[in-house]
Structures are given as C-alpha cells and as structure tokens.
C-alpha cells in the first residue's frame, strides 16, 4: 500500500481481511499524532465526510463514529443545523435526516491510524518512500513488488498486489512509462483554487442558533465561499476561499478582510469578536486533476491506483474522503474474486474509475459555471446549469427539494430524484414565470 492517508488506511484495512501480510508505506511519520503532516497539506482546513462515505467507513472500521463522538466530534443535520446562504438567499432550515460528524481532519486521521497500528496483519514502514515498481521479467506485464528508498535495509519489497494511494503527487504514471507501458493521459480542469483557515474558540452565545454557518456563492457572480464549522475542543474551524484567485493570503488581517467580501457579512461579524487559537493556514491547487489509467493499453496485473493518485477533485465540493471510502468498498468486494482468478486488476481498475466518474462530471460541470473554466459547454450542460440554479433557489424554501438535494449530495439518494414531478414542476414554473411574482424567502436566525 503506497500512502498512509485516509484512502491508504481504508484500503489497507480492507486488504488485511484477505491477506496475511499488508505493508503500508508512508513517506511521513505515521506515528506522529501531533505535528503537521506534509502528506496532508489540506488537513488544517474544513473537511466534510458525506453520509455514504461515513457509512462505508463505519463498516470498515466498526465503532469509528462512536469513537469520533467520544473524542469531541459534533453531529449536525445537514438541513436543520446548517445555516446556509446560497444563490443569494438564506435557506429555510428543515430537518433532512442526513447528518455529518464535524471534527478536525487530524482527529479523524489519528483515530484511523491507531486502528491500523493495532492491526497485527499490517506493517507500517514509516518515513519511507517507494521509488518504483518491480515487474516479472517474462510474460504479460505483472507487478512483483516495489523498490524502496535507502531508509530500509532490503530495498526490494515483494508483493502480490500493489495499490497506489500516494496522492496527487503520485509517480505511478512516470513508472509505467519507464516500463514501456505508455504515457498516461491526464486532464487538468484549471480553476486556480485556494483557501485559508483559522481555528477560533467557539462563542457560546451561538450554540443554540446553528452548528454550522455556511455562505456559498451564486456563480458566476460570486466566486468565494466561507464556513464556520465546529470541531473538537469546543472550537470553530473557519475556512474561506474560492475560484480563480478569489482567496485570501494566510495573514490574519487579510483573512478577516476577505470574509467581509462574501455575499453576506455574517461570518466576518461573528469571527471579528472570536478568540483566535491558531495562525492562518493557506492552501492552493491549480484545479481538478484526473489521470486516465483506464486508457493504458495493457494494464499490469497486480496493480491498482486509487484516491487522489487517480483523481484529485476540487476540494470545495467535499468529495475526497467519501470517494476513497467508495473505492475501498470496491476493493472489499472485488479482491476475493481476484484472489480466485475470477477477475483481473484491469477490471477492478475500471470499477474504481466508475466510482469517480459521476463525481468528476459533477465537479467539472459546476466549475464550468465560471466563464474562465476551459471546455465545451454542450446543450445538456447548459440545461444542467439552468435547472441546477433553479433547484438551489427552490431548496431555500421547499422542504422536499432541500431534503432531496442533501440526499443526492451525500450520495444516498439517486440524482434522478431531483427530477421527480413535485420538484421539476416547481423548478420550471419558478424559472419561467416573471421575476416579480417570485416568493421571497426569509432568513432563519
């Protein structure tokens, strides 16, 4: 297993039920529960584990959610407990039955890593790097292990199966090209993303008003978002940023000033009087990146690529950890078949691609709302943008639409439900009727 982040830990735990020995190779210090991790540069920012991802993680690590709650994670209904401004209006706060566990990324990582360290079938090679793949000399391409750096005495580590979950900086494409297996094509949807975050002491006077305060843009008119999210230790994690350079420098005064540029000033007004408990941390990436391993003509047996090494999407859509969970679920179902010779790793790799495909399409579609995003805007995409904006506006005041939208976003309701007659008729009616006849939604304090 190459990589010890959430995706690598999930995959390692799954494989440990099928193999007597699993070796997890992590370039950072896997045992360090305190320091910042270079391999997780976004750990200081708000993370959201969608409901479907949460369900799969609980299946792989039974008792995980209870452990998170005991460590201070706060549970919030995604409709009732989130005060949200989106598409130019405050949403009514209906209960949805879809809840999220809010905590810091480091808390979740530490709990999962402790589970990995306690698993007798998993060996962790910490502060170790994989330098390349080892292949069998004859026959069809087949991986026989990995070459490690000089930190270990025996640099050749034999393996029946190698899974690359080493993140966006993965060198797998380079290694496959070196082996003569061809160039791996990649797609970068450039959106010049960036955001900054700071931890504050939670202000008790807001405890019974909302748990999460979320301000989202109305693209393409607005390009910035902000959120106050509860984390363990009676603290808030505040993140703000956006598309195409609309994000603050990681400096306290700039951070507070930028919050005042959001569509509504609520976050700035609340944070201005809150006690900061950390420096401001920044993060930026060019955009969503996908490597098309599905197009490699001859896929080596014994190799899989998943997580951000396969597809790293716009983090503002909060899909990363959930996709890793769903990919681990593919391993859980397919590896027993692979061991019996019933399926090849090329087929499993295709199934991993199938997992990311809908999320990738959704992320690219949303990014295409900004005119600077390069790409063809088909008639279907234009309809999607037209209908989607109507959905967001309707969800502000229509209970069923909000509940359905939250369910779809959390991958527990089929997207087709967004087109059910009770919703579609209202969306179309609102979009087509004269604007002076529209209902005004009122904010919920």
C-alpha positions in Angstrom: 0.0 0.0 0.0 1.6 3.2 -1.1 0.4 6.1 1.1 -0.9 6.3 4.6 -3.6 8.9 4.3 -7.3 8.1 4.8 -7.5 6.3 1.4 -4.5 4.2 2.2 -5.7 3.3 5.6 -9.1 2.3 4.4 -7.6 0.1 1.6 -5.0 -1.4 4.0 -7.7 -2.4 6.4 -9.8 -4.0 3.7 -6.8 -5.9 2.3 -5.9 -7.2 5.7 -9.0 -9.3 5.7 -7.8 -11.1 2.6 -4.0 -11.2 3.0 -1.9 -12.4 6.0 0.5 -9.5 5.5 -0.1 -6.0 4.3 2.7 -3.4 4.2 1.7 0.3 4.3 4.5 2.6 3.0 4.2 6.2 4.2 6.7 8.9 3.4 5.8 10.9 6.5 5.8 9.9 10.2 2.8 7.6 10.5 3.1 7.5 14.3 3.1 11.3 14.9 -0.3 12.3 16.2 0.7 15.9 16.9 2.7 17.5 14.2 1.5 18.8 10.8 1.8 16.2 8.1 3.4 17.2 4.8 1.5 14.4 3.1 -1.9 16.0 4.1 -1.4 19.7 3.3 -5.1 20.4 3.5 -5.5 19.0 7.0 -5.8 22.4 8.6 -9.0 23.2 6.6 -12.6 22.2 6.9 -13.4 18.6 5.8 -16.8 17.0 5.3 -17.4 13.3 5.2 -20.6 12.7 3.2 -23.2 10.3 4.6 -22.4 7.4 2.2 -18.7 7.7 2.9 -19.4 7.7 6.6 -21.5 4.6 6.3 -18.7 2.7 4.4 -16.0 3.9 6.8 -18.1 2.6 9.8 -18.4 -0.7 8.0 -14.7 -1.0 7.5 -13.8 0.4 11.0 -16.7 -0.7 13.2 -17.2 1.8 16.1 -15.4 4.6 14.3 -18.3 7.1 14.6 -18.7 6.4 18.3 -15.0 6.9 18.8 -15.2 10.2 16.9 -18.1 11.4 19.1 -16.3 10.5 22.3 -13.3 12.5 21.0 -15.5 15.5 20.6 -16.9 15.4 17.1 -20.2 17.3 16.7 -23.2 15.8 14.8 -25.1 18.2 12.6 -28.2 17.6 10.5 -27.3 18.9 7.0 -30.6 20.9 6.8 -31.7 21.9 10.2 -28.3 22.6 11.9 -26.7 24.3 9.0 -27.5 28.0 8.5 -26.8 28.4 4.8 -26.8 31.3 2.4 -26.8 30.1 -1.2 -27.8 31.6 -4.5 -28.5 34.9 -3.0 -30.8 33.8 -0.2 -30.9 32.1 3.2 -32.3 28.6 3.2 -35.1 27.6 5.5 -33.7 25.0 7.9 -35.7 21.8 7.5 -34.6 18.5 9.0 -33.2 16.1 6.4 -32.2 13.0 8.4 -28.8 13.4 6.8 -26.2 14.2 9.4 -22.4 14.7 9.3 -19.8 14.3 12.0 -17.8 17.6 12.3 -14.3 17.4 13.6 -10.7 18.3 12.6 -9.1 16.2 9.8 -6.3 15.3 12.2 -8.7 13.8 14.8 -10.2 11.5 12.1 -6.7 10.6 10.8 -5.4 9.8 14.2 -8.3 7.5 15.1 -7.9 5.7 11.8 -4.1 5.4 12.1 -4.4 4.0 15.6 -6.7 1.3 14.2 -4.1 0.5 11.5 -1.3 0.3 14.1 -3.4 -2.1 16.2 -4.0 -4.5 13.2 -1.4 -7.3 13.5 -1.6 -8.1 9.8 -0.5 -4.6 8.8 3.2 -3.5 8.9 3.8 0.2 8.6 7.1 1.4 7.0 7.0 5.0 8.2 9.3 7.7 6.7 9.8 5.5 3.7 9.4 6.2 0.0 8.6 4.0 -2.9 11.0 4.6 -5.7 9.5 2.4 -8.4 7.7 -0.8 -9.3 9.2 -4.2 -9.8 7.9 -6.4 -12.6 8.2 -10.0 -13.5 10.7 -10.4 -16.3 8.7 -12.6 -18.6 5.1 -12.8 -19.8 2.4 -10.2 -19.7 3.1 -7.1 -17.5 2.8 -8.2 -13.9 3.9 -6.4 -10.8 6.0 -8.3 -8.3 6.7 -5.6 -5.7 8.1 -2.1 -5.1 11.6 -0.6 -4.9 12.0 1.3 -1.6 14.4 4.1 -0.7 17.6 3.8 1.3 15.8 4.1 4.7 15.3 0.3 4.7 18.0 -2.4 4.6 16.2 -4.5 1.9 15.1 -2.1 -0.8 13.1 -4.7 -2.8 9.7 -5.5 -1.2 7.9 -8.4 -2.8 4.1 -8.1 -3.2 1.3 -9.9 -4.9 -0.7 -6.7 -5.1 0.5 -3.0 -5.1 -2.1 -0.3 -4.5 -1.1 3.3 -5.1 -2.9 5.7 -2.8 0.0 8.1 -2.6 -2.0 11.2 -3.5 -1.9 13.9 -6.1 1.9 13.7 -6.3 1.9 10.1 -7.3 4.7 9.0 -9.6 2.9 5.9 -10.9 2.4 7.4 -14.4 6.2 8.0 -14.6 6.9 4.4 -13.5 4.6 2.9 -16.1 6.1 5.0 -18.9 9.5 3.9 -17.8 8.4 0.3 -18.1 7.3 0.9 -21.6 3.6 0.7 -20.9 2.8 4.0 -22.5 2.0 7.5 -21.5 -0.8 8.1 -19.0 -3.0 10.9 -20.2 -4.2 13.4 -17.7 -6.9 16.1 -17.6 -6.5 19.3 -15.6 -9.5 21.5 -15.1 -7.8 24.7 -14.1 -9.8 26.8 -11.6 -6.9 28.4 -9.6 -8.4 27.3 -6.3 -7.3 28.5 -2.9 -8.5 28.9 0.7 -7.3 29.8 4.1 -8.4 28.6 7.6 -8.0 29.6 11.2 -9.2 28.0 14.5 -11.2 30.0 17.0 -12.7 29.4 20.4 -16.4 28.7 19.9 -18.6 31.6 21.0 -21.2 30.0 23.4 -24.0 32.6 22.6 -24.3 30.9 19.1 -24.6 27.3 20.5 -28.4 27.2 20.2 -28.7 29.1 16.9 -26.8 26.9 14.5 -23.9 24.4 14.4 -22.5 25.3 11.0 -22.7 28.7 9.3 -22.1 28.3 5.5 -22.0 31.0 2.9 -21.8 29.8 -0.7 -21.6 31.8 -3.9 -24.0 32.4 -6.8 -21.8 31.5 -9.7 -20.5 33.1 -11.8 -21.5 36.4 -10.0 -19.7 35.3 -6.8 -16.5 33.2 -6.6 -15.9 32.9 -2.9 -17.3 30.8 0.0 -16.9 30.7 3.7 -17.8 28.4 6.6 -17.7 28.2 10.3 -17.5 24.5 11.3 -17.5 23.0 14.8 -14.5 20.9 15.8 -13.5 19.0 18.9 -12.3 21.0 21.9 -15.2 23.5 21.8 -13.6 25.2 18.8 -14.6 26.6 15.4 -12.6 25.9 12.3 -13.2 28.8 9.8 -12.4 28.3 6.2 -12.8 30.8 3.3 -11.6 30.8 -0.3 -12.8 30.4 -3.8 -12.2 30.1 -7.5 -9.8 31.9 -9.9 -7.7 33.6 -7.4 -10.5 34.7 -5.1 -8.9 33.7 -1.8 -7.0 35.5 0.9 -3.4 35.3 1.8 -2.7 33.4 5.0 -2.5 36.5 7.1 -4.8 37.5 10.0 -5.9 40.9 8.7 -6.3 39.7 5.1 -8.3 36.7 6.3 -10.8 38.9 8.2 -11.0 41.4 5.4 -11.7 38.7 2.9 -14.6 37.3 5.0 -16.2 40.7 4.5 -16.2 40.2 0.7 -18.6 37.2 0.9 -22.1 37.7 -0.3 -23.3 38.3 3.3 -21.1 39.6 6.1 -22.3 37.2 8.9 -19.1 35.1 9.2 -16.9 38.2 9.4 -19.1 39.9 12.0 -19.1 36.7 14.2 -15.4 36.0 13.8 -14.3 39.6 14.4 -15.1 39.1 18.1 -14.0 35.5 18.4 -10.7 34.5 20.1 -8.2 33.0 17.5 -6.4 29.9 18.6 -4.1 29.3 15.6 -2.3 31.1 12.8 -4.0 31.4 9.4 -3.1 28.4 7.2 -3.3 28.6 3.4 -3.7 26.1 0.6 -4.0 26.2 -3.1 -4.1 24.0 -6.1 -4.4 24.7 -9.9 -7.7 22.7 -10.2 -9.1 19.2 -10.5 -6.7 16.6 -11.9 -7.5 13.2 -13.3 -5.2 10.6 -14.6 -6.7 8.3 -17.3 -5.3 4.9 -16.3 -8.3 3.3 -17.9 -6.7 4.2 -21.3 -3.4 2.3 -20.6 -3.4 -0.3 -23.4 -2.1 -3.2 -21.3 -2.8 -2.8 -17.6 -0.3 -4.7 -15.4 -1.7 -7.5 -13.3 -1.2 -6.9 -9.5 -1.5 -3.1 -9.7 -4.3 -0.6 -8.7 -4.4 3.2 -8.4 -7.0 4.9 -6.3 -7.6 8.1 -4.2 -6.0 11.3 -5.3 -3.4 9.4 -7.2 -6.2 8.5 -9.6 -8.4 11.6 -9.4 -7.9 14.8 -7.3 -11.1 16.9 -7.4 -11.9 20.4 -6.4 -11.9 20.1 -2.6 -14.6 22.8 -2.3 -17.1 20.0 -3.2 -16.0 17.9 -0.2 -16.0 14.5 -2.1 -12.4 13.4 -1.4 -12.8 11.2 1.7 -16.1 9.8 0.5 -14.7 8.7 -2.8 -11.8 7.0 -1.0 -14.4 5.1 1.1 -16.3 4.0 -2.0 -13.1 2.9 -3.7 -12.2 0.9 -0.7 -15.6 -0.7 -0.9 -14.8 -1.8 -4.5 -11.7 -3.5 -3.1 -13.7 -5.2 -0.4 -16.0 -6.7 -3.0 -13.5 -7.5 -5.8 -10.3 -8.6 -4.1 -11.7 -12.0 -3.0 -12.7 -12.6 -6.7 -9.2 -11.5 -7.9 -7.6 -14.0 -5.5 -9.6 -16.8 -7.0 -8.7 -15.7 -10.6 -12.2 -14.6 -11.3 -11.3 -11.0 -12.2 -8.1 -9.1 -13.3 -6.8 -5.9 -11.7 -7.6 -4.2 -15.1 -11.3 -4.9 -14.4 -11.0 -3.7 -10.8 -9.2 -0.5 -12.0 -12.2 0.1 -14.4 -14.6 -0.2 -11.4 -12.6 2.3 -9.5 -12.9 4.7 -12.5 -16.6 4.1 -12.5 -16.7 5.2 -8.8 -15.1 8.6 -9.6 -16.8 9.2 -12.9 -20.1 10.7 -11.6 -18.3 12.9 -9.0 -15.8 14.1 -11.6 -18.6 15.0 -14.0 -20.4 16.9 -11.3 -17.3 18.8 -10.2 -16.4 19.7 -13.7 -19.9 20.7 -14.5 -20.1 23.0 -11.5 -16.7 24.6 -12.3 -17.9 25.2 -15.8 -20.3 27.8 -14.4 -17.4 30.1 -14.3 -16.6 31.5 -17.8 -12.8 31.2 -17.2 -13.1 27.4 -17.0 -11.9 26.0 -20.3 -14.1 23.4 -22.0 -17.0 22.8 -24.3 -20.4 23.8 -22.9 -22.9 21.4 -24.6 -26.7 22.0 -24.7 -27.0 19.4 -22.0 -24.6 21.2 -19.7 -26.4 24.5 -20.2 -29.7 22.8 -19.3 -27.9 21.3 -16.2 -26.8 24.8 -15.2 -30.3 26.3 -15.8 -32.1 23.5 -13.9 -29.5 23.3 -11.1 -29.7 27.0 -10.4 -33.5 26.6 -10.1 -33.1 23.7 -7.7 -30.8 25.7 -5.5 -33.2 28.6 -5.4 -36.2 26.3 -4.7 -34.3 24.4 -2.0 -34.2 27.6 0.0 -37.9 27.4 0.8 -39.2 23.9 -0.3 -38.7 21.1 2.2 -38.8 18.2 -0.3 -36.3 19.8 -2.6 -33.8 20.6 0.2 -34.1 17.0 1.6 -33.6 15.5 -1.9 -30.8 17.8 -2.7 -29.0 17.0 0.5 -29.6 13.3 0.0 -28.2 13.4 -3.5 -25.2 15.4 -2.4 -24.5 12.9 0.3 -24.7 10.0 -2.3 -27.6 8.3 -0.5 -30.4 9.4 -2.9 -30.3 8.8 -6.7 -29.7 12.0 -8.7 -32.8 11.1 -10.8 -34.9 12.1 -7.7 -34.1 15.7 -8.4 -36.3 15.4 -11.5 -39.3 13.9 -9.7 -42.5 15.7 -10.8 -43.1 17.5 -7.5 -39.7 19.2 -7.8 -39.3 19.6 -11.5 -42.7 21.3 -11.9 -41.8 23.9 -9.3 -38.3 24.4 -10.8 -39.6 25.0 -14.3 -42.5 27.2 -13.1 -40.2 29.4 -11.0 -37.7 29.7 -13.8 -40.3 30.6 -16.4 -42.7 32.9 -14.5 -42.0 36.7 -14.3 -39.5 37.5 -11.6 -41.9 40.0 -9.9 -44.1 37.1 -8.9 -41.5 35.2 -7.0 -41.8 34.3 -3.4 -39.3 35.9 -1.0 -37.5 33.6 1.5 -36.8 34.9 4.9 -33.6 34.2 6.8 -33.7 31.9 9.8 -31.6 33.1 12.7 
